[in-house]
Amino acid sequence: MSTNSKRDGLDYILGALMRRYQERVPDVQAIIDVMVKQGLIANAAAIENDHIAFRTMGVKNLGIQSLEKIFLHYGYQKMERYFFAEKKLNAYWYAPPSPELPRIFISELRVGDLSEETAAIIHRYTDTVERDPVDLINLDNPAAVDAFLHSSLWNTPSTEDFENLSAESEYAAWVIYNRYYLNHFTVSVHNLSAPYNNLEVFDQFLEKHGFVLNNAGGKIKTSPDGLLRQSSTVAGKVIAHFADGETRQIAGSYVEFAERGVLPAFASLPASAIKREHRREGFEAGNADKIFESTYSTQTGRV
């Protein structure tokens, strides 16, 4: 697969992910609409997508080691590892092959760290995946990759199993139902025109228009160096159809917002000269820990 073909394929995959995500998360279009109406952007294409995120199960044949193969194939580079003790998660982020593309953040649940009862529920579903499913698709076929990322992978859970998972790990319950649906995309607030390139101002703008923000650990989550600030909406509800015929509303996906500060070494650069490489890179476990809670009942119950 040539370099140009790979880039076309990656654009296809990322575009398909975003289309399905927008269909499932009404807040995406609603936020874009108010940004256009208020003159913050001319159209959706003017938004720089800081990163997209996926959630996975850390079990045999699945998890980070499986899903990452897709993005490594298309030129992404594996970067730092993150560890979340309380939520029992691991994560890595991946740098894109070109700076205008979004970073990727993939997390996985450390299933072996859960109670035997909860782990057994998860394995009842995931053990049906007997081979790494990414190895079974043609990665040079972007349509096949898109179909895989929106496939079932395992059976739809029962209401009882979903509730039992939620009691110990809301992350587990989210993944067992939603699979690899895109968890969020991220507006790069620092690239907006002043004063909206400031996260406090932008968050106030969102709340003025009726969007509810995740307030776990404060509405703005800030890295120790002060150069990465993040906020997010509370996940909207989707109608879940369980294997036992029950239907109910559960947490879907959400929208994140990031403000990456200019690194001290480039502080003297004029604003017009600042590019992605001049800003704070990577992620921060303390920020991400609270952003995860955008799908948790402590947040979704506020809507």
N, C-alpha and C positions, 0 to 999 in steps of 0.2 A: 504494500500500500504506500503510495507516494506521500511526500510531506503535504502537498496541496490536498490530496484526497483525504488524508487524516484530518486536516483542519476542517474540511467540508463535513466529514463524518462527525467530528466533535461538535461543530455548530449545529448539526441536525439533532444530535442527542440532547444537547443543552437546551435547544429550542423546544424540543418535544417535552422535556421535563417541565419547562416553564409553562407551556400551554396547558398541560394537564393540572399542574399546580394551581394556575390561575382559575381554572374551571372549578376547582375544589375549594379554593380559599377566596371567598368574596371580598375580604379585606384588601387583597392585592389590587384589584381593579378600582376599588373604592378609594384607596390611598392614591393611586395614580391619578384618578379623576380629580381629586381635590388639589393635588399638586399642580396639575395642568390648569385648573380653574383659577387658582391663586397666582399663577405665573411663575411657580418655582421651577417648572420644566416646560419645554415645548411639547414633548410627547414622551411615551414610555421608553423610547430608545435613548433618551437623554440620561436615564438613570444608570449609574455604574453599579453593577451587582458585585458587592464586596466578596460574598461567598454564598455557597449553597451547602446544605447539610443533610446527611443521611443517618439513620439509626439502624443498628443491626444487632443480631444475637451472636454472642461469642461462643459458638458451638462448632463441632466438627462439620466441615464442608461449607460453613457460612461465616459470618462475621467480617471483620476488616480484611483479613487475608484473602477472602474471596472477592468482595465487592471492589476492592482497590485495583484489582487486575484490569478492570475496564478503563479506569482513568490513567493508570500507568501506561497502558497500551496506547493511549491517545496523547501521551507526552507530559502528563502531570508528574511532578517530582515529590516523593514522600519526604515530609519534614518532621517537625517535633512530635513527640508522644506526650499525651496528657493522661493524668490518673485522677480519678474521682473516687475517693475512699468511701464516702457515705452512700453515694448513689451506685457504687459497684460498677463503674464504667471505666473503659479505656477509650482513648481517641487519638487520632493523628490528623494533621492537616496536610494538604497537598497543594503545592505551588503550580500555577498554570503554565503551559508552554508559551503563552503570550500574555503581556501585562493587561490587556483589555478584557481578558477572560476572568471569570470568578474563581477564587480559591475554592477548595473543597474541604469539608470537615466531615470525617466519618467517625462515629462512635460505636461502641459495642458494649453490650451488657456482659459482665463477667458472671455467667450463669452458674459456674461452679462455686461462687461465693454466696449464692442464695440458699435458703432453707431447702432441705431435701424435697419437701412437698411442692414448693414452687418450681424448683428445677425439674421435677418429674412432669409437671404440667407442660412446661416448655418443651421438654424432650419428646413428649407424646406427639407434638406437632412437628418439630424440626427433625426428628429422627427419620421421618419419611423422606428427607432429602439425603439420598444415599451416596451421591457424588457431588463434588463442587459444581453447582449449576452454571457458573461462569465458564467452566471448561467445556461445556456442552454447546456453547453458542459461538458463532463466527464473529469475532470482535471486529473484523473488517466490514461487517454489515451493520451500519448504524440503525437500520430499521429493526434488525433482530435484537440489538442492544436495547433499544427503546421498548420493544415488546417485553423483554425480560425484566426491565426495571419497573414495569407495571403489571407483572404477572403475580399469581397467587403464592407460589413457592410451596406453601403448605395449606392444609385445610382451614376453613373458616372456624374460628373458635366458638365454643358454646358460651352462653351468657355466664354460666357458673364459672367456667374456667377464666373468662375475662375478669370477673369480679374477684376471684381468688388471686389472680396475678396482681391486680390493682392494689390489693391489700398490702402486699409486700413491696411491689415495684411498679409504679405507674408507667415507668419507661417500658417495662416488659409487656404490660397490657397494651400500650400504644403500638409496639412493634408487632405483637402477635396478631393484631387486627390489621394495621395499616401497611405492614411489610415495608417495601422500599419507597413508598411514596415520599416525595420530597418533603422534608421536615420544615424547611424555611429557605427563603432567599433574603438578601440583605441589601438595603439601600445604603450607598456610601454617602453619608450626610456631608462629609467634609468637601465634597465636590459640588455642592449646591451653592447658589449665590448667597452672599450675606443678606440678612442675618441668619438665614436658615441653615448655614453650614455649622452652626453651633447646636449641639444635641439638646440642650435645655430649651432653646427657642423652637427647635423642630418638634420636640415632644409636646410642648405647649400648643403648637399648631395642630398636632394630631388630636390632642384631647379636646381642643376647641371644636373640632369637627366630629366628636363623639367616639373616637377610638379609645379602647380601654387598654392601658399598658400594664405589663407585668411589673409588679412592685416588690417582688421577692428580692431582698437585699437592697432595696431602693430602686426607683425607676431607672436610674442610670448606674450601670455596673462599670467600675473604673479599675484598670490595672494599677499595680503599685507604682509604676513609673508615670502614671497619669496620661499616657499617650494612646491608650486604647479605651474608648468609652463606647458602651453598647446599651441599647434598650430594645424592647420588642413588644408587639401586641400580645394580648392574651389569645390563645388559639380559639378559633371559632368552633362550633359544634358541627358534626356531620352525623347523618343518620346511619347507624351501624345495623346491618342485618346479620344476626348470629345464626349459627348452625341449627339451633333448636327452634328457629322460627320467630324468636323474639327480635324486636327492633327497639333501639333506643338511641339517644343522642350521646355521642362520646367526643372527646377532643380530637380535632383534626390538626391542621398545620397553622403556622403563624407567619408573621413578617418581622424581620429584625432590622435594626438601624445601627450603623457603626460610624464612629468618628475617629479616624486615625490621625494622630498628631504628627507634626513634622519633627524628625529626629534632630537633636541638638546640633549635630554637625552641619545641618543644612538650614539652620534657623535664619541665616542672613539672606537666603534666596528670596527674590521677589515672588509673590504669589503666582504670577503667570508662568514661572519657571518650575514650579513644584510638580513632580510626577510621582507615580506610585512608589518608585524606589527611594524616594526621599522621606517617606512616611513610615511610621511604626508598622512592622510586619508581624505575622504570626497571630497567635491567640493567647488567651490568659485563662487558666483553669478556674480561677476564682470567679471571673465573669461568666464563663460558660456554665458553671455549676448552677447559677441562678437563672440563666437563660433557659436551661433545660426545663425549668418549672413552668414555662409558658403553656405547657400541655397538662399540667398537674391540676387536680381538683381544687387545690387551695387558690389557684388563679382563675380557672374556668368557672368556678362557682361565684366569682364576682361579677360575671357578665349577666 
